[in-house]
Amino acid sequence: MKPQPSNPTHKRMIREKKTITYMINLYCKAHHKTNGDLCVDCQQFKEYAHLRLDKCPFQDKKSICGKCNIQCYKPDMKKQAHQIMSYSGPRLLLHHPGLALHHIWDKRRKAPTLDKN
């Protein structure tokens, strides 16, 4: 698959950003006792995750980041993403079932690969 031009305004990418943002908010509220505003660490992670989504070569054809063959997260950010997803993933179904179902559906997608060319 050839990399697609970055299109952060595509509805799929907007939904991805909304999902990760919601998950980060759930995590931060529970672990850092924030009320509405993100702590500095979670805000920085959110910005990093959004940047990674903007630069994703697969854009609207992507699966979930955890299944991707290209691991574009730095190791420390990947660890933080795993912590956030592990906590927020199961809770997302209760708090935002629409996003959760889309995420589950996206998880079923086959992870695309880039052409060697």
Beta strands, then each sheet from edge to edge (+ up, - down):
end
